[in-house]
Amino acid sequence: MGRRVLGVVTTVIAVAACVLSSIYVVGNDKLRSVDDPIDPSAFAWLSFVAAVGAAVLLVWRHRWPVLVCGLTLIPSLLLAADALAALVALAALAAARRDRMLWLGGFLVYAATSLAVWRDAGWHESVTIMGTWIADSGPGKVIGTVVTAAVLTAVPLAVGILRGTRADLRERERTEALLRDEMSRQEERSRIAHEMHDVLGHRLSLLSLQAGALEVTAPETAGDVARTVRSTARQSLEDLRQVIGVLRDGRDFHLQGPVPTLADLPTLVGQTRQAGVPVNLTVMLDMAQTAPAPLAMAVYRIVQESLTNIVRHAPGAPAEVVVRGGPGVGVALEVVNGLRQHPAPPSPGSGSGLTGISERVTALGGRVNIGPTTNGTFAVQAWLPWPPG
């Protein structure tokens, strides 16, 4: 809004200055002594009308800078008018263009300004305002014309280039801000995808394993398994509803309920045991309750995704989870599972779970190693730094 008001004020001042300069031409008695077949008074009024027309054209100098700059040259080239309107138009041209058209326009405006100053200085001590600055004869006229025209042309040219450069910088900053917003949204979408992959993937994998267990479960224990299946399905549905709400409303995504901590690892492992995977958990942590939230969340998610990977690709294989460390030494975790003698049926999924583990570890400045071991097991080994404080 402020720039728009400033632009309107600048236009009004420029038009007013050009009109006042033209009035000076009409009111100058020296023009009436010009030896010209045209009536001097009519010539003066013609110059005035042309100059006012050129001044009015300045209103559109930013919309059509090349056309306006060309038209405003006419009064100073053909009539007794200053090149003031052309100089103002040149500033707009310099702000809009930075190519050959600018330098061509600058040269033409300089030529028109030089011609106007030279001509006006020789008309009985000058007719226009520009002509009053120059001697009417001798070397001083040449030098004065060249220098005056150069200065008059350079000022709007420099102002226009500066204005255009600032506009380009503002546009670049606006574009960069849009890109930052888009990157932020992309990062948020990626974070949502990772969180839902970890949470829903784990629960749905357990759900699939538990549902399959119903087929071979004794009738007296089938009810317990069915209740576990129902609870897992309800939690998964609630998580899915949250994601749908985020995608619909565009609000920030945060899973409802308490944020997982290191103290929740036994519960996580217990859920996996209920699904039929024999998992042994060993936790040796100093001051686990003081672990920063990002660190605790990362450890929890890494263990969760590792167990999900076992449920999908090696259901029933024994697993070992070891988490140890503390402040100053970081957290080292290892999830190892035996390999099945017969490959498990293909499990649907994006295959991005292990990649997500690597991304989490890297984001916190840790190290990770994932893959088969020499003793015939599959291991996820990671180390995460424990930030001070």
BASE-674633 format. One line per field, with one value per residue (C-alpha): x, y, z. Coordinates in steps of 0.25 Angstrom, whole numbers. Last residue first. Example, Ala and Ser with C-alpha at 12.3 -4.5 7.8 and 13.67 -1.06 7.14 Angstrom:
X <- (55; 49)
Y <- (-4; -18)
Z <- (29; 31)
***
This chain:
X <- (86; 96; 90; 91; 97; 90; 96; 89; 90; 79; 82; 78; 84; 92; 105; 112; 101; 90; 87; 86; 97; 94; 101; 96; 95; 81; 76; 85; 78; 64; 68; 74; 62; 53; 61; 58; 43; 43; 40; 26; 18; 11; 18; 23; 22; 32; 45; 47; 58; 54; 65; 68; 66; 75; 71; 82; 82; 93; 89; 99; 112; 111; 97; 93; 95; 88; 77; 77; 66; 67; 58; 53; 47; 31; 29; 42; 38; 26; 27; 42; 41; 30; 40; 51; 40; 37; 51; 55; 42; 45; 59; 55; 44; 54; 64; 54; 49; 62; 66; 64; 55; 66; 76; 86; 81; 82; 70; 69; 57; 55; 45; 38; 28; 14; 6; 5; 20; 20; 10; 20; 32; 24; 20; 34; 39; 29; 40; 48; 38; 26; 18; 5; -8; -12; -2; 2; -1; -2; -14; -17; -32; -34; -20; -19; -33; -30; -17; -25; -35; -24; -19; -32; -34; -21; -24; -38; -31; -21; -32; -40; -29; -25; -39; -39; -26; -33; -45; -38; -31; -42; -44; -30; -23; -19; -28; -28; -13; -15; -23; -11; -1; -9; -12; 2; 6; -6; 0; 14; 11; 1; 11; 24; 17; 8; 20; 29; 17; 14; 29; 29; 17; 23; 36; 28; 20; 33; 39; 27; 28; 43; 40; 29; 39; 50; 40; 37; 52; 54; 43; 48; 62; 57; 49; 62; 69; 58; 59; 74; 73; 63; 70; 83; 76; 68; 82; 90; 81; 82; 96; 100; 91; 97; 111; 109; 101; 111; 123; 117; 111; 124; 131; 124; 110; 97; 103; 95; 87; 75; 73; 68; 57; 52; 53; 68; 77; 70; 68; 82; 82; 68; 74; 86; 78; 67; 77; 85; 73; 68; 81; 82; 68; 71; 84; 76; 65; 76; 83; 69; 65; 78; 74; 72; 57; 46; 54; 62; 49; 43; 55; 55; 40; 45; 55; 46; 36; 47; 52; 48; 39; 41; 36; 41; 51; 47; 32; 35; 43; 31; 26; 38; 38; 23; 25; 37; 31; 17; 11; 21; 21; 5; 3; 15; 6; 0; 14; 15; 1; 5; 18; 10; 0; 11; 19; 6; 3; 17; 16; 3; 9; 21; 12; 18; 27; 38; 48; 46; 43; 30; 39; 46; 33; 33; 19; 17; 30; 29; 15; 22; 32; 20; 13; 26; 27; 13; 14; 26; 20; 7; 14; 23; 11; 4; 16; 18; 3; 6; 18; 11; 0)
Y <- (-121; -128; -135; -150; -155; -166; -180; -190; -205; -212; -226; -239; -252; -263; -261; -252; -242; -238; -223; -209; -200; -187; -174; -162; -147; -146; -145; -156; -166; -162; -163; -177; -182; -176; -184; -197; -194; -189; -203; -197; -208; -222; -234; -245; -258; -261; -268; -282; -285; -271; -262; -259; -245; -234; -220; -212; -199; -190; -177; -165; -165; -152; -155; -169; -182; -196; -201; -216; -223; -238; -245; -259; -262; -264; -255; -252; -242; -234; -236; -234; -221; -217; -220; -211; -200; -200; -200; -189; -181; -182; -178; -166; -162; -163; -154; -144; -143; -141; -152; -148; -160; -170; -165; -176; -186; -201; -207; -222; -227; -241; -243; -256; -252; -257; -244; -243; -242; -230; -223; -226; -220; -207; -207; -210; -198; -188; -183; -178; -169; -168; -155; -156; -157; -151; -151; -138; -132; -117; -112; -113; -116; -128; -134; -132; -138; -150; -152; -152; -161; -171; -170; -174; -185; -191; -190; -197; -208; -211; -211; -221; -230; -230; -234; -245; -251; -251; -257; -268; -273; -284; -287; -291; -282; -287; -278; -267; -266; -260; -249; -246; -246; -236; -228; -227; -223; -213; -207; -206; -200; -190; -185; -185; -182; -171; -164; -165; -160; -149; -144; -145; -136; -127; -126; -123; -112; -106; -108; -100; -89; -88; -87; -77; -69; -70; -65; -53; -50; -51; -42; -32; -33; -31; -19; -13; -15; -8; 4; 5; 4; 14; 24; 22; 25; 36; 43; 39; 46; 60; 59; 55; 66; 76; 72; 71; 84; 92; 87; 91; 104; 108; 106; 118; 122; 123; 120; 109; 108; 116; 106; 95; 104; 107; 119; 122; 134; 137; 123; 118; 111; 105; 98; 92; 88; 82; 75; 70; 65; 58; 51; 47; 42; 34; 28; 24; 17; 9; 6; 1; -6; -14; -21; -17; -13; -9; 0; 6; 9; 16; 25; 28; 32; 43; 47; 47; 56; 66; 67; 82; 87; 96; 86; 75; 67; 72; 69; 56; 49; 47; 37; 28; 27; 24; 13; 6; 8; 2; -1; 7; 19; 19; 32; 38; 39; 51; 59; 56; 62; 74; 75; 74; 84; 94; 93; 95; 107; 113; 110; 117; 129; 129; 129; 119; 125; 125; 136; 135; 148; 142; 131; 142; 146; 134; 131; 119; 113; 115; 108; 96; 95; 96; 84; 76; 78; 75; 62; 58; 62; 55; 42; 42; 44; 32; 23; 27; 23; 10; 7; 10; 0)
Z <- (117; 108; 95; 96; 83; 75; 72; 63; 60; 53; 51; 43; 48; 41; 49; 39; 41; 31; 29; 36; 41; 47; 52; 59; 56; 60; 46; 42; 52; 47; 33; 35; 42; 31; 20; 28; 28; 13; 7; 2; 8; 5; 11; 2; 8; 18; 13; 19; 29; 35; 40; 54; 60; 65; 70; 75; 82; 86; 93; 96; 104; 111; 117; 116; 109; 107; 98; 95; 87; 84; 74; 72; 58; 59; 47; 39; 28; 33; 48; 48; 40; 50; 61; 54; 52; 67; 72; 63; 67; 82; 80; 71; 81; 93; 86; 81; 95; 102; 112; 126; 130; 125; 135; 132; 122; 122; 115; 111; 104; 99; 88; 84; 73; 75; 74; 89; 89; 79; 89; 100; 93; 91; 106; 110; 102; 108; 118; 107; 103; 94; 93; 101; 94; 81; 69; 65; 51; 49; 43; 28; 30; 21; 21; 36; 38; 29; 38; 51; 45; 42; 56; 61; 52; 56; 71; 68; 60; 71; 82; 73; 70; 85; 88; 78; 84; 98; 92; 85; 98; 101; 87; 84; 74; 60; 52; 62; 60; 46; 52; 62; 51; 42; 54; 58; 44; 45; 58; 53; 40; 46; 56; 48; 34; 41; 47; 34; 25; 35; 35; 20; 19; 29; 21; 8; 15; 20; 6; 0; 10; 8; -7; -5; 3; -8; -18; -9; -7; -22; -25; -14; -20; -34; -29; -23; -36; -44; -34; -35; -50; -51; -42; -50; -63; -57; -53; -65; -75; -68; -65; -79; -85; -76; -80; -95; -96; -86; -94; -108; -103; -95; -108; -114; -114; -106; -93; -86; -73; -78; -89; -79; -75; -89; -98; -98; -99; -112; -117; -117; -104; -107; -119; -112; -99; -108; -117; -105; -98; -110; -112; -98; -99; -111; -105; -92; -100; -108; -95; -89; -102; -101; -88; -74; -75; -65; -56; -67; -75; -63; -62; -76; -75; -65; -75; -87; -79; -76; -90; -91; -101; -113; -123; -132; -124; -110; -113; -119; -108; -100; -110; -110; -94; -94; -104; -97; -83; -85; -72; -64; -72; -72; -64; -71; -84; -77; -77; -92; -95; -86; -95; -108; -103; -99; -112; -120; -111; -113; -128; -129; -122; -131; -144; -153; -163; -153; -149; -134; -127; -120; -114; -106; -99; -90; -85; -94; -91; -76; -76; -82; -71; -61; -68; -68; -53; -50; -58; -50; -36; -39; -44; -31; -22; -29; -28; -13; -11; -17; -10; 3; 0)
***
